[in-house]
Each structure stands twice: as structure tokens, then as C-alpha cells.
Amino acid sequence: MSLAAIEERVPPMAGLAVAVLAVSTSAILIRWSSAPSVVKAFYRVVFTTALLLPWALGRYRGEFRQMKPQDLGIAGLTGVALALHFAAWFESLNHTSVAASVTLVQTQPLFVAVGAWALLDERLTRRMLAGIFVALFGAAAMSLGDPALALLGLGDAEALAGTGMLGNALALVGAVCAAAYVLAGRSLRQRVSLVPYVVVVYVACAAVLLAIAVAQNAPLVDYPRREWLLFLGMALGPGIFGHTVINWALAHVESGVVSVSLLGEPVGSTVLALLLLPGEIPTPTTIVGGAVVLLGIYITAAARDRD
């Protein structure tokens, strides 16, 4: 069956649901790996590209030649944005709390909404905006946990102390880069086929991550077989069935809907962590926050279907 036939049969929202589930496995695979963060990101992108490249060169060689220099440049810059998202977010975890970092990097739907309105002339209804903010509130509750209660005066405010301004800034940079990645993909996927587009994006992303790894003197070889299998798992799950399907969905679904749907990732990751990682028992705040995230995704998706 051709890719075009598959695209006709798969509803975009169903494909997006599969993608969210796939990217939800990323945190588990990363936790299992002991390699440096930038190395994990680099090999995930490299293996994803290697899996796609034979198919891309065999079926889409002509489309690569037909890509305009401007589109190639934008796809390359999109890959740079994706690499900087990984680099900034992972580095932020060295300077601030996990709660603060995850919460701030998840603000990217707000940047997507503003960018889609300013650059892509996409209309976001009040109901869609309400869904985005509901989902963001739930994500903040999941990420902050007990500190979220402290913000409301219901817990220990000292839990918020020690948050580094540099780490917070890097997490926000990661959010902006993630928003740029989504917006650029939404723009290009209107006129560029999925496989040629993602191959160019992933090659550019891998090149930037390699440069960062070399600059950090991170070891690129001499890993045990288990690590290589985890790198491959990251490519198959979060890479092929995650980000690649997300890029396919961007041709059929508004960028704001795609972006807010990705907030379902912490929900899926929490469930998988509960099943696969010892000691990962979600707090009541995390459970309630996950339910709020799902509510926000439903509101946004339902608003899209009505328009």
C-alpha cells in the first residue's frame, strides 16, 4: 500500500493520537539509557533518518530534486530549531528544577498560537484558546506537583526556592524552538511531501546535535549493546511513529491543535512510568493534572471539528 493510500485511510486525529502515545515512550527509554543527553538525542535522530533514508531515496528521489532552494533552507532551519529545542531543554535541567523546566518548556502552545496568528493567518477561536489554556493549566499542575499547591498558599513555599534564572531562560528558549519547529512544519507541509521534508529536517537536526556533542566532548562510541538498542527504540517509537507522524498530521490539522495535543505526552509518560519504572507512583496532583490536560485537548479538538 502506498503512502498516499495510507494517508487517505488514516484520520488525522487518529494518527495524532498514535504519535502522542509514541512520544510518551521517550521518557522511559531515556531513563533506561545512561548515555549523555545530547548523545541520546543525536542517535535517536540519526537512527530515525537511517530508517527513512532508503525509502526516501528509492521512492522520493525526484521530489528531493524538485524542492525549491527556499523550501530546503526552511526545512534545514526547522531541523536547527528542533536540535536547539533538545539542547536548550536538556541543559536547562542542569540549572533549575525538573518541575520548573518541564512546566516552562510546555508553554510552547502559547508561542505556537501567537506565531500561527501572526505568520500563518490561522484563526484560533475562543473555544480553542480556552482548550489550550486548560491543557496548559493541567500540565503545570502535573509538572509542579506539590510546588503548585505552594503557589496557591496550600503548601510549603520553600519548595519553589533555588530555581535558577538561567535554567528557566533555557527552558523558555526550548519552548520557543519547539514552537518554531511546529510552525515551520505546518507551513512547509502544505507543499512538500512528508518523507523528503522530515529527512531534510532530521539531517539538519543531527548535524547540529553532533556539533554540540563534539563541543561538549561527549563520547559517541564504545557503548554496550543495550545502549544501541535503546537508541534504536527511541528512533522507532518517538522518532518514526512520534515526530514523523506529527509532521504528517501538520498537513491536515491546525498547528495549535497539534501543539496542544502534545501535552498528552506527560499523561502517557506517567502511566508508562507507573507500569515500567519502580517507585514512579503519581501523586494526586499529577493524576488530577493529567485529567485536566485531557480535558483541554478534548475542548481544542472539539472546537476544531465544529469549525
C-alpha positions in Angstrom: 0.0 0.0 0.0 1.4 3.4 -1.0 1.9 6.3 1.5 -0.9 8.2 -0.3 -3.4 5.4 0.2 -2.4 5.2 3.9 -2.9 8.9 4.3 -6.4 8.7 2.8 -7.4 5.9 5.2 -6.0 7.2 8.4 -8.0 10.1 10.1 -5.5 12.8 11.0 -6.7 12.9 14.7 -6.2 9.1 15.0 -2.7 9.5 13.6 -2.0 12.3 16.0 -3.2 10.1 18.9 -0.7 7.3 17.8 2.0 9.9 17.7 1.3 11.2 21.2 1.4 7.6 22.5 4.7 7.0 20.7 6.4 10.1 22.1 5.1 9.2 25.5 7.6 6.3 25.5 10.5 8.7 25.1 10.9 9.5 28.8 11.0 5.8 29.7 13.7 5.0 27.0 15.7 8.0 28.1 15.5 7.0 31.7 16.7 3.5 30.9 19.7 4.8 29.0 22.9 6.0 30.8 24.4 7.9 27.8 24.8 11.7 27.9 21.5 13.6 26.9 22.9 15.1 23.7 24.2 11.7 22.6 20.7 10.1 23.2 19.1 12.9 21.1 21.8 12.6 18.4 21.5 8.9 17.9 17.7 9.0 18.1 17.7 11.4 15.1 20.4 9.6 13.3 18.7 6.2 13.5 15.4 7.7 12.6 17.0 9.2 9.5 18.7 5.9 8.6 15.4 4.1 8.8 13.7 6.6 6.4 16.6 7.2 4.0 16.4 4.0 1.8 12.7 4.5 1.3 13.2 8.3 0.7 15.9 7.8 -1.9 14.0 4.9 -3.6 10.6 6.5 -3.8 11.1 10.2 -3.5 14.4 11.0 -5.2 12.6 13.1 -7.8 10.8 15.1 -5.1 14.1 15.9 -3.4 15.3 17.4 -6.8 12.1 19.3 -7.1 12.3 21.0 -3.7 12.9 24.7 -4.1 16.1 26.2 -2.5 13.9 28.3 -0.3 12.0 25.2 1.0 15.3 23.3 1.6 16.5 26.3 3.6 13.4 26.5 5.7 13.4 22.7 6.3 17.1 23.0 7.4 16.3 25.8 9.8 13.4 23.7 11.1 15.9 21.0 11.9 18.1 23.5 13.7 15.1 24.6 15.7 14.4 21.0 16.7 18.1 20.5 17.7 18.1 23.7 19.8 14.9 22.6 21.5 16.6 19.4 22.6 19.8 21.1 23.6 18.2 24.0 25.5 15.7 21.9 27.3 18.2 19.2 28.4 20.7 21.8 29.5 18.0 23.7 31.5 17.7 20.6 33.7 21.3 21.2 34.9 20.4 24.7 36.2 16.8 24.5 37.5 14.4 22.0 39.0 12.7 19.4 36.8 9.3 20.8 37.7 10.2 24.4 36.6 12.0 23.2 33.4 9.2 20.9 32.2 6.5 23.5 33.0 8.3 26.3 31.1 9.1 24.1 28.1 5.4 23.1 27.9 4.4 26.7 27.3 5.2 26.2 23.6 1.5 26.1 22.6 1.2 29.8 23.6 4.1 30.6 21.3 2.5 28.5 18.5 -0.8 30.2 18.9 0.8 33.7 18.6 3.0 32.5 15.7 0.1 30.9 13.8 -1.9 34.0 14.1 1.0 36.3 13.1 2.7 34.2 10.4 0.3 31.6 9.0 -3.0 33.5 9.2 -4.6 30.7 11.2 -7.7 31.6 13.2 -7.9 30.4 16.8 -11.4 30.6 18.2 -12.1 31.4 21.8 -13.0 27.8 22.4 -9.7 26.6 21.0 -7.8 29.2 23.1 -9.8 28.1 26.1 -8.8 24.5 25.5 -5.1 25.5 25.2 -5.1 27.3 28.5 -7.0 24.5 30.2 -4.4 22.0 29.0 -1.5 24.2 30.0 -3.0 24.6 33.5 -3.2 20.8 33.8 0.3 20.4 32.5 1.6 22.9 35.1 -0.2 21.0 37.8 1.3 17.7 36.7 4.8 19.2 36.4 4.9 21.3 39.6 3.1 18.8 41.9 3.4 19.9 45.5 5.0 23.3 44.5 1.8 24.0 42.6 0.0 23.9 45.9 2.6 26.1 47.4 1.8 28.7 44.7 -1.8 28.7 45.9 -0.7 29.0 49.6 -1.6 25.4 50.3 1.9 24.0 50.7 5.5 24.8 51.6 6.7 27.8 49.6 10.3 26.8 50.2 9.8 24.0 47.6 10.0 26.8 45.0 13.3 28.1 46.3 16.5 27.7 44.4 15.0 27.9 40.9 17.8 29.1 38.6 17.1 32.0 36.3 19.5 30.6 33.7 17.7 27.2 33.7 14.3 28.9 33.4 15.5 31.0 30.5 16.9 27.9 28.7 13.6 26.1 29.2 11.8 29.1 27.6 14.2 29.0 24.7 13.4 25.3 24.3 9.7 26.2 24.2 10.2 28.9 21.6 12.3 26.5 19.5 9.7 23.8 19.7 7.0 26.3 18.6 9.2 27.3 15.6 9.6 23.7 14.7 5.8 23.2 14.7 5.0 26.4 12.8 7.7 25.8 10.1 6.4 22.3 9.6 2.8 23.5 9.3 3.9 26.0 6.6 6.1 23.6 4.6 3.9 20.5 4.8 1.3 22.3 2.7 3.6 22.0 -0.4 6.3 19.4 0.5 5.8 15.7 0.8 6.3 14.1 4.3 9.3 11.9 3.7 11.5 14.4 1.8 10.6 17.1 4.4 11.4 15.0 7.5 14.7 13.7 6.0 16.0 17.2 5.4 14.8 18.3 8.9 16.4 15.3 10.6 19.7 15.6 8.8 20.0 19.2 9.8 18.9 18.4 13.4 21.5 15.6 13.6 24.3 17.8 12.3 23.6 20.4 15.0 23.4 17.9 17.7 26.7 16.3 16.5 28.3 19.7 16.7 27.0 20.2 20.3 28.2 16.7 21.3 31.7 17.3 19.9 31.9 20.7 21.6 30.9 19.1 24.9 33.5 16.2 24.4 30.6 13.7 24.8 31.6 10.1 23.9 30.0 9.0 20.7 31.2 5.4 20.6 32.1 2.4 22.9 28.5 2.0 24.3 27.3 -1.5 25.2 24.7 -3.3 23.1 21.9 -2.3 25.4 22.5 1.4 24.8 22.4 0.9 21.0 19.1 -1.0 21.3 17.7 1.9 23.4 18.9 4.4 20.7 17.1 2.3 18.1 14.0 2.1 20.2 14.0 5.9 20.5 14.2 6.1 16.7 11.3 3.6 16.1 9.0 4.9 18.8 9.3 8.6 19.4 11.1 9.1 16.1 9.2 7.2 13.4 5.8 6.8 15.0 6.1 10.0 17.0 7.7 13.0 15.4 7.3 11.7 11.8 3.6 11.1 12.2 3.3 14.5 13.9 4.8 16.1 10.8 2.3 14.2 8.6 -0.5 15.5 10.8 0.7 19.1 10.3 -0.5 18.9 6.7 -4.1 18.1 7.9 -4.5 19.6 11.3 -4.0 23.2 12.6 -0.7 23.7 14.3 -2.4 24.9 17.5 -4.3 21.6 17.8 -1.1 19.5 17.1 0.8 21.6 19.7 -1.8 21.3 22.5 -2.3 17.6 21.7 1.4 17.0 22.5 0.5 18.0 26.1 -0.9 14.5 26.3 2.7 13.2 26.4 3.2 13.7 30.2 -0.1 11.8 30.8 1.1 8.9 28.7 4.6 9.0 30.2 3.2 9.0 33.7 1.1 5.9 33.0 4.1 4.1 31.4 6.4 5.1 34.2 3.9 3.7 36.8 3.9 0.4 34.9 7.6 0.1 33.9 9.7 2.2 36.4 9.9 1.1 40.1 8.9 3.8 42.6 7.2 6.0 39.9 3.8 6.4 41.7 2.0 9.6 40.6 0.7 12.0 43.3 -2.9 13.0 43.4 -1.9 16.4 41.9 -0.4 14.6 38.9 -3.5 12.4 38.4 -5.8 15.5 38.6 -3.5 17.5 36.3 -3.5 14.7 33.8 -7.3 14.6 33.7 -7.3 18.4 33.1 -4.8 18.0 30.2 -7.0 15.5 28.6 -10.0 17.9 29.0 -8.1 20.7 27.4 -7.1 18.5 24.4 -10.8 17.5 24.0 -12.0 21.1 24.1 -9.5 22.1 21.5 -10.1 19.2 19.2 -13.9 19.5 19.5 -13.7 23.2 18.6 -11.6 22.3 15.5 -14.3 19.8 14.4 -17.1 22.4 14.8 -15.3 25.0 12.6 
